[in-house]
Amino acid sequence: QVQLVESGGGLVQPGGSLRLSCAASRSIFNIPLMGWYRQAPGKQRELVAVFAGGSTTNYGDSVKGRFTISRDNAKNTVYLQMNSLKPEDTAVYYCYYHLTPSENFWGQGTQVTVSS
């Protein structure tokens, strides 16, 4: 079992920034996949940004150029820096930790609301 503790969500005005953190209870070094997904009301969960093996990163098309994923292996923590936020970025953001198809875990989610 892996516990994932997310933090950093909140209310921000359009154009603002937030940084999310996800602290894992196990090592994140070299795991196959770890990162962030989000789900807005009435929509499916979608990719935001992930590390997909080593330092390879993948971003959702809607966040490219605005969001940056990073990690601190010593702290078993992944971060999501979100800049130039838009109202359509409003969603619950989930941390995801994937070792194998049968051993993968989600965080509890953190709400991000972009509104004036």
C-alpha positions as CSV (number, residue, x, y, z in Angstrom):
1,Q,0.0,0.0,0.0
2,V,1.2,3.5,-0.8
3,Q,-0.2,6.6,0.8
4,L,-0.3,9.8,-1.2
5,V,-0.8,13.1,0.5
6,E,-1.6,16.0,-1.7
7,S,-1.5,19.7,-0.7
8,G,-1.5,23.1,-2.3
9,G,-4.9,23.4,-3.8
10,G,-7.2,26.4,-3.3
11,L,-8.9,29.4,-4.9
12,V,-6.9,31.6,-7.3
13,Q,-7.8,34.3,-9.7
14,P,-7.4,33.8,-13.5
15,G,-3.8,34.3,-14.5
16,G,-2.5,33.3,-11.1
17,S,-0.3,30.5,-9.9
18,L,-0.4,27.5,-7.6
19,R,1.9,24.7,-6.7
20,L,0.6,21.3,-5.8
21,S,2.6,18.8,-3.8
22,C,2.2,15.0,-3.5
23,A,4.2,13.2,-0.8
24,A,4.4,9.4,-1.2
25,S,4.9,7.0,1.6
26,R,7.3,4.9,-0.6
27,S,10.2,5.7,-2.8
28,I,9.4,7.4,-6.1
29,F,12.8,6.8,-7.5
30,N,12.6,5.2,-11.0
31,I,8.9,4.1,-10.7
32,P,7.3,3.6,-14.1
33,L,4.6,6.4,-13.8
34,M,3.8,9.1,-11.3
35,G,2.1,12.4,-11.6
36,W,-1.1,14.3,-11.8
37,Y,-4.6,13.9,-13.3
38,R,-7.6,16.0,-12.8
39,Q,-11.4,15.7,-13.0
40,A,-13.8,18.6,-13.5
41,P,-17.5,18.2,-12.6
42,G,-19.3,16.1,-15.3
43,K,-16.1,15.3,-17.1
44,Q,-13.8,12.3,-17.2
45,R,-10.5,12.2,-15.4
46,E,-7.7,13.5,-17.6
47,L,-4.0,13.6,-17.8
48,V,-2.3,16.7,-16.5
49,A,1.4,15.8,-16.2
50,V,3.3,12.7,-15.4
51,F,6.8,11.3,-15.2
52,A,6.7,8.3,-17.5
53,G,9.9,6.4,-16.6
54,G,13.0,8.2,-15.4
55,S,12.9,11.9,-16.3
56,T,10.5,11.6,-19.3
57,T,7.5,13.8,-18.9
58,N,4.1,13.9,-20.6
59,Y,1.7,16.8,-20.4
60,G,-1.9,17.1,-21.3
61,D,-2.4,19.4,-24.4
62,S,-4.4,22.0,-22.5
63,V,-1.6,22.6,-19.9
64,K,1.5,22.5,-22.1
65,G,3.6,25.6,-21.6
66,R,1.8,26.6,-18.4
67,F,2.3,23.7,-16.0
68,T,5.5,22.1,-15.0
69,I,6.0,18.8,-13.1
70,S,9.0,18.2,-11.0
71,R,10.2,15.8,-8.3
72,D,12.4,15.5,-5.2
73,N,13.4,11.9,-4.9
74,A,14.9,12.4,-1.5
75,K,11.5,13.6,-0.2
76,N,9.5,11.2,-2.2
77,T,7.5,14.2,-3.5
78,V,6.2,15.3,-6.8
79,Y,5.2,18.8,-7.5
80,L,3.0,20.6,-10.1
81,Q,3.7,24.2,-10.7
82,M,0.6,25.8,-12.4
83,N,1.0,29.2,-14.0
84,S,-1.4,31.3,-16.0
85,L,-4.3,29.5,-14.6
86,K,-7.6,29.6,-16.4
87,P,-11.2,29.0,-15.2
88,E,-11.2,25.8,-17.2
89,D,-8.4,24.5,-15.0
90,T,-10.9,24.2,-12.2
91,A,-11.0,20.6,-11.1
92,V,-10.0,18.1,-8.4
93,Y,-6.4,17.3,-9.0
94,Y,-5.3,13.7,-8.1
95,C,-1.8,12.3,-7.6
96,Y,-1.2,8.9,-9.2
97,Y,1.5,6.4,-8.3
98,H,1.9,3.4,-10.6
99,L,4.2,0.5,-10.1
100,T,2.4,-2.3,-12.0
101,P,-1.1,-2.7,-13.5
102,S,-2.1,-4.3,-10.2
103,E,-0.2,-2.0,-7.9
104,N,-1.2,1.5,-8.5
105,F,-2.6,4.2,-6.2
106,W,-4.5,7.5,-6.2
107,G,-4.4,10.3,-3.7
108,Q,-7.5,11.8,-2.1
109,G,-7.5,14.8,-4.4
110,T,-7.1,18.5,-3.9
111,Q,-9.5,21.1,-5.2
112,V,-8.2,23.8,-7.5
113,T,-10.7,26.6,-8.3
114,V,-9.8,29.4,-10.7
115,S,-12.3,32.2,-10.4
116,S,-12.5,36.0,-10.1
